[in-house]
Amino acid sequence: MGQTNQGFDSSGREGVHDVNAAVLEVKGLMKSFGALVAANNLNVEVMPATRLSLIGSNGAGKTTFVNMVTGYLKPDAGQVRLDGKDITRLPPRVITRAGLSRSFQIPQLCEAMTPIDNILVALQVADGDTSIFRPARTRQAVDRAFEMLERFSLERYADRAVNELPGGVRKLIDIAMSLASRPRVFLLDEPTSGVSTEEKFPLMDKVMTALDGERSAVIFVEHDMEIVTRYADRVLAFYAGEIIADDAPDQVLNDPAVQKYVTGTAR
């Protein structure tokens, strides 16, 4: 019998998961846009607590893969399974409640609201109840929202309007919102995009520290190879809709095909 680990389901209720089983399984995913093949028979298994980076040039298929896994794009063929359950054709919001959440390259925030209120909305959506008759600002919800801000050292910004805050802080708020549902799998789309060189490592340190102790698998799309080598324990390299390498960062970044088609470092 496989080893189990205490965790949380999409409603925050405790549940038991097999740590020896893949939390995310992608089998035979295919997607074409006319003559362009954006995903060609993609097969991926992701274990709990994995830190997986997706790399590849623009148009290589990374975003198509992420959009299919998260329900924003329906594949032509293939299957996506989360904790053994088929989520291939489910809407994005249902997939989020099932335990797979994402943040975006451009933060998805209500800029006129405060960080605390943005997170309260995310918590209400994660619970699956957005009724106008249900108050979002309950004591339990506010405590949970402050806890999320504290995990990212953002509590001092709690009551300021989002549009007054710097880009790195807004990025962290968006990530905190995405974690509100305690996801089993967490996808970040270029987390350091638009962040200064001085901010990129502190930002990723805060994200990874916030996830310590959770069994969430983290998948992040990234063009910065310094970020990839420092924070990933596994890398998928995409080219022309296919995965051309899947291994530890040093192995992938030294692969001749990756150096030719992804990093441009081939000699």
Wavefront OBJ file of the C-alpha trace (Angstrom):
o trace
v 0.000 0.000 0.000
v 1.388 3.425 -0.967
v 2.509 5.967 1.592
v -0.041 8.685 2.265
v 0.238 12.312 3.256
v -2.281 14.499 5.030
v -3.337 17.418 2.814
v -6.272 19.562 1.864
v -8.932 19.231 -0.791
v -10.186 22.169 -2.862
v -12.473 23.357 -0.072
v -9.719 23.406 2.534
v -10.992 20.186 4.148
v -8.349 17.688 5.126
v -7.847 14.664 2.914
v -5.359 11.850 2.383
v -3.310 11.506 -0.805
v -0.880 8.835 -1.973
v 2.550 10.517 -2.142
v 3.807 7.715 -4.402
v 1.199 8.446 -7.081
v 1.388 11.179 -9.704
v -0.710 14.187 -8.749
v -0.944 15.280 -12.403
v -0.979 12.995 -15.443
v -1.001 14.227 -19.031
v -1.454 11.551 -21.686
v -1.297 11.996 -25.450
v -2.282 15.674 -25.539
v -2.684 16.991 -29.079
v -3.579 20.483 -30.300
v -3.392 22.086 -33.721
v -4.290 25.523 -35.002
v -4.805 24.959 -38.698
v -1.504 23.651 -40.070
v 0.362 24.590 -36.891
v 0.856 21.695 -34.461
v 1.084 23.341 -31.021
v 1.073 20.112 -29.001
v 2.148 16.776 -30.430
v 1.439 13.732 -28.235
v 2.537 15.278 -24.919
v 2.979 12.822 -22.037
v 3.914 14.074 -18.556
v 3.617 12.783 -15.000
v 4.157 15.122 -12.048
v 4.685 13.839 -8.523
v 3.665 15.694 -5.331
v 6.078 18.415 -4.147
v 7.847 18.530 -7.537
v 9.338 21.871 -8.647
v 8.997 21.639 -12.430
v 10.032 24.349 -14.890
v 8.811 24.623 -18.486
v 11.272 26.206 -20.904
v 11.246 26.917 -24.618
v 11.278 29.791 -27.077
v 8.121 31.764 -27.865
v 5.704 29.554 -29.795
v 7.342 26.320 -28.618
v 4.145 25.033 -26.996
v 4.550 25.899 -23.301
v 1.525 28.174 -23.077
v -0.629 25.756 -25.088
v 0.313 23.004 -22.626
v -0.505 25.171 -19.589
v -3.797 26.364 -21.097
v -4.903 22.794 -21.839
v -3.982 21.555 -18.357
v -5.883 24.426 -16.694
v -8.985 24.221 -18.904
v -8.557 27.454 -20.853
v -7.999 25.478 -24.053
v -9.525 22.124 -24.992
v -7.174 19.574 -26.559
v -7.945 17.848 -29.858
v -7.014 14.538 -28.244
v -5.552 13.191 -25.025
v -6.356 13.372 -21.333
v -5.454 15.345 -18.210
v -5.902 13.678 -14.815
v -5.610 15.310 -11.389
v -5.239 12.883 -8.487
v -6.507 10.189 -10.826
v -9.638 12.113 -11.877
v -10.241 13.171 -15.475
v -10.366 16.996 -15.688
v -9.748 17.292 -19.450
v -13.031 18.943 -20.399
v -13.842 20.780 -17.181
v -14.116 24.617 -17.071
v -11.182 26.509 -15.495
v -13.082 27.470 -12.341
v -14.103 23.870 -11.690
v -10.508 22.740 -12.246
v -9.341 25.351 -9.720
v -11.773 24.038 -7.116
v -10.604 20.489 -7.898
v -7.091 21.450 -6.801
v -5.195 22.887 -9.785
v -4.601 26.632 -9.636
v -2.559 29.114 -11.687
v -1.231 32.644 -11.614
v -0.774 34.699 -14.758
v 2.121 36.564 -16.359
v 0.103 39.768 -15.900
v -1.435 39.798 -12.384
v -5.220 39.339 -12.416
v -6.168 41.840 -9.701
v -8.929 44.324 -9.012
v -6.662 47.344 -8.785
v -9.131 49.632 -7.016
v -9.430 47.141 -4.154
v -6.960 46.390 -1.365
v -4.845 43.199 -1.294
v -6.898 41.858 1.607
v -10.151 42.312 -0.327
v -8.667 40.719 -3.466
v -7.734 37.654 -1.426
v -11.165 37.567 0.247
v -12.756 37.392 -3.212
v -10.345 34.602 -4.190
v -11.264 32.673 -1.040
v -14.970 32.986 -1.794
v -14.446 31.773 -5.374
v -12.304 28.890 -4.104
v -15.179 27.844 -1.837
v -17.467 27.779 -4.863
v -19.940 30.275 -3.404
v -20.053 33.710 -5.020
v -23.582 34.559 -3.936
v -24.133 38.267 -3.330
v -26.006 37.257 -0.171
v -22.949 35.635 1.385
v -20.560 38.108 3.065
v -16.931 37.704 1.984
v -15.550 39.521 5.053
v -16.178 36.962 7.782
v -13.754 36.661 10.697
v -12.560 33.269 9.481
v -12.024 34.548 5.927
v -10.192 37.691 7.077
v -7.898 35.596 9.293
v -7.145 33.287 6.368
v -6.498 36.262 4.037
v -4.076 37.859 6.514
v -2.346 34.517 6.894
v -1.782 34.440 3.123
v -0.370 37.977 3.161
v 1.927 37.125 6.064
v 3.315 34.105 4.219
v 4.563 36.496 1.547
v 5.565 39.274 4.003
v 2.869 41.525 2.518
v 0.807 42.329 5.611
v 1.961 45.977 5.620
v 0.208 46.445 2.268
v -3.098 44.906 3.405
v -5.206 48.068 3.330
v -3.585 49.978 0.463
v -5.138 50.076 -3.006
v -3.448 47.615 -5.358
v -2.888 50.323 -7.994
v -0.560 52.108 -5.564
v 1.768 49.125 -5.168
v 4.971 48.210 -7.074
v 5.002 45.467 -9.700
v 6.780 42.868 -7.588
v 4.275 43.274 -4.748
v 1.338 42.978 -7.150
v 2.827 39.795 -8.579
v 3.040 38.294 -5.075
v -0.557 39.278 -4.296
v -1.706 37.505 -7.466
v 0.227 34.396 -6.418
v -1.222 34.585 -2.886
v -4.713 34.714 -4.395
v -3.968 31.647 -6.525
v -2.850 29.746 -3.409
v -6.034 30.600 -1.512
v -7.620 27.296 -2.566
v -4.652 25.258 -1.230
v -4.041 23.665 -4.647
v -2.532 20.242 -5.223
v -0.838 21.620 -8.349
v 0.161 25.264 -8.733
v 1.115 26.763 -12.116
v 2.979 30.053 -12.455
v 3.214 31.720 -15.854
v 6.573 33.538 -16.006
v 6.600 34.595 -12.328
v 9.622 36.903 -12.773
v 8.361 38.609 -15.945
v 8.214 42.374 -15.450
v 10.166 42.111 -12.209
v 13.514 43.875 -11.838
v 16.760 41.902 -11.648
v 17.079 42.890 -7.990
v 13.563 41.605 -7.213
v 13.530 38.282 -9.068
v 15.390 36.110 -6.523
v 13.655 37.608 -3.441
v 10.295 37.105 -5.177
v 10.989 33.446 -5.981
v 12.426 32.882 -2.490
v 9.154 34.134 -0.994
v 7.057 31.950 -3.302
v 9.025 28.783 -2.617
v 9.206 29.492 1.134
v 5.424 30.023 1.181
v 5.017 26.593 -0.377
v 7.394 24.829 2.022
v 5.565 22.300 4.133
v 2.817 21.881 1.539
v 2.748 18.920 -0.823
v 1.768 21.097 -3.773
v 3.543 20.411 -7.043
v 4.757 23.670 -8.586
v 5.020 24.106 -12.352
v 6.468 27.371 -13.602
v 7.052 28.721 -17.095
v 10.323 30.630 -17.180
v 12.770 32.167 -19.677
v 15.400 33.095 -17.089
v 17.806 30.151 -16.846
v 19.207 31.421 -13.542
v 15.734 31.050 -12.037
v 15.334 27.621 -13.627
v 18.614 26.220 -12.302
v 18.099 27.691 -8.831
v 14.481 26.682 -8.155
v 13.561 23.707 -10.378
v 14.339 20.096 -9.594
v 13.061 19.012 -13.013
v 12.807 20.755 -16.392
v 10.681 20.124 -19.490
v 12.075 21.713 -22.665
v 9.585 22.412 -25.467
v 10.262 22.866 -29.173
v 7.745 22.893 -32.053
v 4.971 21.494 -29.871
v 7.031 18.600 -28.531
v 8.966 17.879 -25.337
v 12.575 17.468 -26.421
v 14.095 16.995 -22.943
v 12.820 16.017 -19.487
v 15.366 15.726 -16.697
v 17.199 17.571 -13.930
v 18.150 21.184 -14.792
v 21.853 20.521 -15.420
v 21.080 17.586 -17.704
v 18.471 19.481 -19.718
v 20.512 22.665 -20.092
v 23.486 20.636 -21.339
v 21.389 18.723 -23.857
v 22.564 19.565 -27.421
v 18.998 19.917 -28.749
v 18.065 22.270 -25.905
v 21.198 24.344 -26.477
v 20.345 24.577 -30.184
v 16.590 25.230 -30.050
v 15.953 26.750 -26.621
v 18.909 28.495 -25.011
v 20.884 29.306 -28.168
v 24.148 28.252 -26.534
v 25.122 25.499 -28.971
v 28.729 25.690 -30.141
l 1 2 3 4 5 6 7 8 9 10 11 12 13 14 15 16 17 18 19 20 21 22 23 24 25 26 27 28 29 30 31 32 33 34 35 36 37 38 39 40 41 42 43 44 45 46 47 48 49 50 51 52 53 54 55 56 57 58 59 60 61 62 63 64 65 66 67 68 69 70 71 72 73 74 75 76 77 78 79 80 81 82 83 84 85 86 87 88 89 90 91 92 93 94 95 96 97 98 99 100 101 102 103 104 105 106 107 108 109 110 111 112 113 114 115 116 117 118 119 120 121 122 123 124 125 126 127 128 129 130 131 132 133 134 135 136 137 138 139 140 141 142 143 144 145 146 147 148 149 150 151 152 153 154 155 156 157 158 159 160 161 162 163 164 165 166 167 168 169 170 171 172 173 174 175 176 177 178 179 180 181 182 183 184 185 186 187 188 189 190 191 192 193 194 195 196 197 198 199 200 201 202 203 204 205 206 207 208 209 210 211 212 213 214 215 216 217 218 219 220 221 222 223 224 225 226 227 228 229 230 231 232 233 234 235 236 237 238 239 240 241 242 243 244 245 246 247 248 249 250 251 252 253 254 255 256 257 258 259 260 261 262 263 264 265 266 267
